[in-house]
Structure formats: C-alpha cells, structure tokens
Amino acid sequence: MTSALTVRPISGQEHLDHIREQGSVSFLQTPAWAEVKNEWRGESIGWFDADDGAGKLLGVGLVLYRQVPKVKRYLAYLPEGPDIDWLDADLDRWLTPLAAYLKGQGAFGIRMGPPVVTRRWHAATIKAAIADSVLGTLGDVPADASDDAALAVVARLRELGWKKVPTTGGFAAGQPQYNFWVPLSDDDGPKSEDDVLAAMNQLWRRNIKKATKAGVEVTRGTRDDIAAFHGIYAETAERDHFTPRPLSYFERMWDALSAEEPDRLILYLAHHEGDLVAATTLVRVGTHAWYSYGASTTAKRDVRGSNAVQWQMMRDALAAGADVYDMRGITDTLDADDSHIGLIQFKVGTGGDAVEYLGEWDLPLNRALYLAFTTYMKRRSG
C-alpha cells in the first residue's frame, strides 16, 4: 500500500536543491521563472510523505497564480509541471493533495502541463508524411515510438476530473503539445559532434559549411548585448508577423536565470564582417537544453547565420553533458500550404524527433468562476 502525501510551501533554495538532484526539469518549473513571470504571483511547493517525520522532499512544483479581475481568486498554473512521479499507478495521491492545497490558497482552478512524452516521430517519418497529401496532421501519422505507460496517464487524469485544454484554445501562457528534439545521446552514451552532424540533412550540413566559409563568427554575449539581440528580434517579429516581447522581459529573464545558475541562460550572437546577422538564447537545466528565442536579420540571409548559431548551441549543449537539444514547439500541421510548415521543415532538417506531450490539463475547483474565466480568455483570443 502506498503512503499518503501532503503538499506544502517550500523555499526557493529547497526547490532548487531538489532540481539539482534530478536529471532535469523544465526551466518553466525553476524558482527563477517566477521572477521572469512577474505579472503572476509565484510559489514553490513540495510533496512530502504524510507519515515521514524526517520530511523528505519527494516532488516539487512552481505555481503561478493569476488573479481574476476584481476578485481575490486565482487560476493556479504549473507550466510544464509539476515534477512528480507521473507514472505512479496511484496518481491520485499526488494530485488530490495538490488540489486541496491550491483550493486553500484561493484557486478556482488549476492548469498544469504534465512533462510526460507519449509518442515520437523520427525526421524521416515526418518528411515522408509532409509529402503525403492524405495526411493532414502529425496525429494522423503512426508514431515511431509510443509509451503505453505515459498514454495511460490520460485515462487517470480524466478519472480524477481533469479536463484536456483544447490545443486551439486562447490561453496566452499555454505551452506547445508538440516539441522538436535533437537527441545528443543514445543507448551507447553521449553522441559525438560528427554523429549529430551526420544525422542532419544535406541542406543543413551545406548551410553550416557555407556560414563557416563566409566567415560567420558565433560568440557568447553578455547582458550588455541583450539590446542588440532585441533589435533584430523585433525585426524578426515584424517580418514573421508575431508580437514581440519587450526588452525588459529579456533583461529580467537574464537577471533571474543567471542569478540561479551561471550558465542557465546563454546569449549567442552571430556576426558577419562586423554585422549582427542572427542571435539566440539557450536555457539549460541539467541534461536538457532548450533553444528558447531566436532572431535573424533580413539582410545577409545568404551567409546562413541562423544555421551557424544553432550548430554552436548544439555543440555547447553536447559539451555541457545535455542529452537533448530541444528546439521547442512545432504545430501539428503537415499541410504543405500551411504557413507553419516552413518552421517544421527547418527543424526536421536537424534529423531529430517530434515528440508529443500530454498537453495541458485543467481541474475546475469552482465551476462558476472557472467557466467565467475560460469564457473570458476565449473572447480575448477571438
């Protein structure tokens, strides 16, 4: 018989110490992320054995509380978390005390993104699927690998009253269900740079060589370089039609993450003959490295600064002992006419895998307030 668990607040240091003992957790579940998302109220929480007087910390989570306008009630959000034993057959013992604790904190509902990978598709499979006009989405394609234990978590969540958040929903803080990973290790251990390079398609390898031949230089930036990064990020936003984050966001991200761990966040700058042509940010927690933001200029695209900076990030992640280079979100479309297909094809060229997470899930604690909030969010995104 499994023991009962209890949830209570923990200090940021306790939270961070626990993360350091794990292989990795999402950077969105680090204590520092609460400082980045300062429009929310952040809190670190921990799971403990209710009968263990020693108080061993068994799981952790970062909760971000968003207040409902004019009412002191909150949506409690755990992006890409919490960090618990998701494959425990008795998932109830983890999630029921979580709901009880957050309800006591004034939450009308909980949103979380279990960091559980259910299926994956290799690059060759995706490439073939894009060429097949019958297949419209990644979900239509038989996966190269499926985790039955992970897929079983879906049924358990539904039994416990959790509701899947539609992937087309309008919640601004939502995280992608599909990510793209470049594996940096396999069953034989860490890969070499040559192994990673060999897995890429011919276009990627050619563009990396082209950048080198053109004299593109990739260096690490400092806080003083964030403004230069933001300048071409804003240019990228205008070109690609998305709303850019303000400069202050990246400065806050640098300050918070760098204070937590010296190499948590790294800024990369690609220059060609003195001109900044591409810039990116890399976040690493333990064995997982994420490409988080990228930007490039319209000018000098032919020198392939974006490929050069990506390759340098992969090399550095590999040298730091990371198992995965995570290129973050992709849409599930395979439609050659869809505007998002170019991003998928760019990432597929690295030879990595598309991975599917469980997605985000909600637990209404006060149904009236939860309904009002979700209706409000849908209208705002409409």
C-alpha positions, 0 to 999 in steps of 0.5 A: 500500500502506498503512503499518503502525501501532503503538499506544502510551501517550500523555499526557493533554495529547497526547490532548487536543491531538489532540481539539482538532484534530478536529471532535469526539469523544465526551466518553466518549473525553476524558482527563477521563472517566477521572477521572469513571470512577474505579472503572476504571483509565484510559489514553490511547493513540495510533496512530502510523505504524510507519515515521514517525520524526517520530511523528505522532499519527494516532488516539487512544483512552481505555481503561478497564480493569476488573479481574476479581475476584481476578485481575490481568486486565482487560476493556479498554473504549473507550466510544464509541471509539476515534477512528480512521479507521473507514472505512479499507478496511484496518481491520485495521491499526488494530485488530490493533495495538490488540489486541496492545497491550491483550493486553500490558497484561493484557486478556482482552478488549476492548469498544469502541463504534465512533462510526460512524452507519449509518442515520437516521430523520427525526421524521416517519418515526418518528411515522408508524411509532409509529402503525403497529401492524405495526411493532414496532421502529425496525429494522423501519422503512426508514431515511431515510438509510443509509451503505453505507460505515459498514454495511460496517464490520460485515462487517470487524469480524466478519472480524477476530473481533469479536463484536456485544454483544447490545443486551439484554445486562447490561453496566452501562457499555454505551452506547445503539445508538440516539441522538436528534439535533437537527441545528443545521446543514445543507448551507447552514451553521449553522441559525438559532434560528427554523429549529430552532424551526420544525422542532419540533412544535406541542406543543413550540413551545406548551410553550416559549411557555407556560414563557416566559409563566409566567415560567420563568427558565433560568440557568447554575449553578455547582458550588455548585448541583450539590446542588440539581440532585441533589435533584430528580434523585433525585426524578426517579429515584424517580418514573421508577423508575431508580437514581440516581447519587450526588452525588459522581459529579456533583461529580467529573464537574464537577471533571474536565470543567471542569478540561479545558475551561471550558465542557465541562460546563454546569449549567442550572437552571430556576426558577419564582417562586423554585422549582427546577422542572427542571435539566440538564447539557450536555457539549460537545466541539467541534461536538457537544453532548450533553444528558447528565442531566436532572431535573424536579420533580413539582410545577409540571409545568404551567409546562413547565420541562423544555421551557424548559431544553432550548430554552436548551441548544439555543440555547447549543449553536447559539451555541457553533458545535455542529452537533448537539444530541444528546439521547442514547439512545432504545430501539428500541421503537415499541410504543405500550404500551411504557413507553419510548415516552413518552421517544421521543415527547418527543424526536421532538417536537424534529423531529430524527433517530434515528440508529443506531450500530454498537453495541458490539463485543467481541474475546475475547483469552482465551476462558476468562476472557472467557466467565467474565466475560460469564457473570458480568455476565449473572447480575448483570443477571438 
